[in-house]
Amino acid sequence: MKTSPIHRLRSTLPSVRRHGLRLLAGALLLQTAACSFAGNEDAVSIAPPQQDEVVSTTHSEKAVLAGGCFWGVQGVFQHVQGVSRVVSGYTGGQADTAQYERVSEGDTGHAESVEITFDPAQVSYGKLLQIFFSVAHNPTELNRQGPDHGTQYRSAIFPQSPEQQAVAQAYIAQLDAAKSFNAPIVTRIERYNGFYPAEDYHQNFLTTHPTYPYIVINDLPKVNQLKTLFADRYAEQPVLLKTSQ
């Protein structure tokens, strides 16, 4: 459930949209400057997966990952070399409940997620998972990420193929065996039953609203951590999604 002022403001975005958003966000930041909203999580340097997909001749593959609020997860993967498209959306539930206000109630089965289109000749699925676990979110938090609570913010992987599933399962086992984190990984590997793009106002949110307090506190640090820990994979210019807005 969203209980902080940031979450209450975030829930009004469909009506507020871009009009006065910066003024509202700035005022809110002043009012709540002493509150960390749980702050951002520090990135964890972890080993790459010992098992990865076999290199193929295809140049387009998709990955669907859920790691809390999709604003930050989308923003991180938009800066990864070899990624050509990242869409914020909903996965795990039915099509008729794939709307932000409905998903926010926490009972739809959906998780806020991202669909990543990438060239496996440039960046492997395993490398994307390494970034996912290391930088994009904290895989030890159950049904929450930072200030966000609810099953819609769960950590989950939705494999697009048996090979992706095998890589994900092996990597979680590898990281847990190595005690890479200070708690067990709670990331779920779930059956993929469709991805539903989120509303346009959620797309590219990190890039288009860099001064929004939630982004400043929780998400911009993730992009900086990506640049630090994965300098050879970092792309300075994000791959932005074209929307109707």
C-alpha positions in Angstrom: 0.0 0.0 0.0 1.1 3.5 -0.7 1.1 5.6 2.4 3.7 8.4 1.9 2.9 11.8 0.4 5.0 10.8 -2.6 2.7 7.9 -3.2 -0.4 10.0 -2.8 0.9 12.5 -5.3 1.9 9.6 -7.6 -1.6 8.3 -7.6 -3.0 11.6 -8.9 -0.8 11.6 -12.0 -3.5 10.5 -14.4 -5.3 13.8 -13.7 -2.3 16.0 -12.9 -0.2 14.7 -15.8 2.5 17.2 -16.7 0.6 20.3 -15.8 2.2 21.8 -12.7 4.0 18.5 -11.9 7.3 20.2 -11.3 5.8 22.8 -9.0 3.9 20.2 -7.0 6.9 17.9 -6.7 9.1 20.8 -5.6 6.7 21.9 -2.9 6.4 18.3 -1.7 10.1 17.9 -1.5 10.4 21.0 0.7 7.6 19.7 3.0 9.1 16.3 3.4 12.9 17.0 3.1 13.5 15.3 6.5 11.9 12.1 5.4 14.0 9.6 3.4 11.0 7.6 2.0 13.1 4.6 2.9 15.9 5.9 0.6 17.5 4.1 -2.3 19.1 0.8 -1.9 22.9 0.5 -2.4 23.9 -1.5 -5.4 25.7 -4.8 -4.7 28.6 -6.0 -6.8 27.9 -9.6 -7.7 29.5 -12.2 -10.0 28.2 -12.7 -13.5 26.1 -15.9 -14.1 28.1 -19.1 -14.6 25.3 -20.3 -16.9 24.0 -18.1 -19.7 22.2 -18.4 -23.0 24.0 -20.0 -25.9 25.0 -17.3 -28.4 22.7 -17.4 -31.4 22.4 -15.6 -34.7 19.3 -13.7 -33.7 19.6 -10.0 -33.0 16.4 -9.4 -31.1 15.2 -11.0 -27.9 12.9 -10.0 -25.1 13.2 -10.1 -21.3 10.4 -9.3 -18.9 11.5 -8.3 -15.3 9.7 -6.9 -12.3 11.6 -5.1 -9.6 9.4 -2.6 -7.9 8.2 0.7 -9.4 8.8 0.5 -13.1 10.0 4.1 -13.4 13.4 3.2 -12.1 13.8 -0.2 -13.7 12.9 1.2 -17.1 15.3 4.1 -16.5 18.2 1.7 -15.7 17.8 -0.6 -18.7 17.3 2.3 -21.0 21.0 3.1 -20.3 22.3 -0.4 -21.1 24.2 -0.9 -24.4 22.6 -3.5 -26.6 19.1 -2.7 -25.4 16.9 -1.2 -28.1 13.6 -0.7 -26.3 12.2 -0.7 -22.8 8.5 -0.5 -22.0 7.0 -0.1 -18.5 3.9 -2.2 -18.0 2.1 -4.9 -16.1 2.6 -8.7 -16.1 1.1 -11.5 -14.2 -2.6 -10.7 -14.3 -5.4 -10.4 -16.8 -5.8 -7.8 -19.6 -8.9 -6.3 -18.1 -7.1 -5.2 -14.9 -3.9 -3.9 -16.5 -4.5 -0.3 -15.6 -2.4 1.7 -13.0 -5.3 2.5 -10.6 -6.5 -1.0 -10.6 -3.1 -2.6 -10.3 -2.3 -0.3 -7.4 -5.0 -2.0 -5.4 -2.6 -5.0 -5.1 -5.1 -7.8 -5.9 -4.8 -8.2 -9.7 -1.9 -10.6 -9.8 0.0 -8.0 -11.9 3.5 -6.8 -11.1 4.8 -3.5 -12.3 7.3 -4.7 -14.8 9.4 -3.8 -17.9 9.7 -5.5 -21.3 13.3 -5.2 -22.6 14.1 -5.8 -26.2 17.8 -6.5 -26.6 20.4 -7.8 -29.0 21.9 -10.9 -27.4 25.0 -10.5 -29.7 25.7 -7.3 -27.8 24.4 -8.0 -24.3 23.4 -11.4 -23.0 20.3 -12.3 -21.0 22.6 -13.3 -18.1 24.2 -9.9 -18.2 20.7 -8.3 -18.0 20.0 -10.4 -14.9 23.3 -9.4 -13.3 22.3 -5.7 -13.7 18.7 -6.5 -12.5 20.0 -8.1 -9.3 22.9 -5.8 -8.7 21.6 -2.3 -9.6 17.9 -2.2 -10.7 16.4 -3.4 -7.4 16.9 -5.3 -4.1 16.0 -9.0 -4.7 15.8 -9.7 -1.0 12.7 -7.6 -0.3 9.5 -9.5 -0.3 6.5 -7.8 -2.0 8.1 -4.4 -1.7 10.9 -2.2 -3.0 12.1 0.7 -0.8 9.0 2.8 0.0 6.6 0.8 -2.2 4.6 -2.0 -0.6 2.3 -4.6 -2.2 2.5 -7.7 -4.4 2.5 -5.4 -7.5 6.0 -4.4 -6.4 7.3 -7.9 -6.1 10.6 -9.1 -7.5 9.9 -11.5 -10.4 11.3 -12.8 -13.6 8.9 -13.9 -16.4 11.0 -16.1 -18.7 10.3 -16.0 -22.4 11.8 -19.4 -23.1 12.9 -22.5 -21.3 16.5 -21.4 -21.8 15.8 -18.1 -20.1 14.1 -19.9 -17.2 17.1 -22.2 -16.8 19.5 -19.3 -16.7 17.4 -17.4 -14.2 17.0 -20.5 -11.9 20.7 -21.3 -12.0 21.7 -17.7 -11.3 19.5 -17.3 -8.3 20.9 -20.6 -6.9 24.5 -19.4 -7.7 23.9 -16.0 -5.9 22.3 -17.6 -2.9 25.0 -20.2 -2.6 27.7 -17.5 -2.7 25.7 -15.5 -0.1 26.0 -12.5 -2.4 23.3 -10.6 -0.4 22.8 -10.3 3.3 19.5 -12.2 3.0 18.0 -14.9 0.8 16.8 -13.9 -2.7 13.0 -13.8 -2.8 12.7 -13.2 -6.6 10.0 -15.4 -8.1 10.2 -17.1 -11.5 6.7 -16.9 -12.8 4.9 -18.2 -15.9 4.6 -15.5 -18.5 1.0 -14.9 -19.6 1.3 -11.6 -21.4 2.8 -8.1 -21.0 0.5 -5.0 -21.0 2.2 -1.6 -21.6 1.5 1.0 -19.0 -0.1 4.3 -19.7 1.9 6.8 -21.7 2.5 9.1 -18.7 4.5 6.4 -17.0 6.9 5.8 -20.0 10.3 7.4 -19.9 9.4 8.9 -16.5 12.9 9.0 -15.0 14.2 10.9 -18.0 11.3 13.3 -18.4 10.9 14.1 -14.7 14.5 14.1 -13.3 13.6 16.5 -10.5 10.6 14.6 -9.2 11.4 13.8 -5.6 10.7 10.0 -5.9 13.0 9.8 -8.9 15.8 11.9 -7.2 15.7 9.8 -4.0 15.0 6.3 -5.3 15.9 6.0 -9.0 18.6 8.4 -10.2 21.1 6.7 -7.8 20.5 3.4 -9.6 21.5 5.0 -12.9 24.7 6.3 -11.3 25.4 2.9 -9.8 24.9 1.3 -13.3 27.5 3.7 -14.6 29.9 2.9 -11.8 29.6 -0.9 -11.6 28.9 -1.6 -15.3 30.9 1.1 -17.1 31.5 -1.1 -20.1 27.8 -1.6 -20.5 26.6 1.9 -19.8 25.2 4.1 -22.5 25.1 7.8 -21.8 22.1 8.5 -24.0 19.0 6.5 -22.9 16.9 4.6 -25.5 13.6 6.4 -25.0 10.2 4.9 -25.9 8.1 6.7 -28.5 4.7 7.5 -27.1 1.6 9.5 -28.3 2.3 12.3 -25.9 
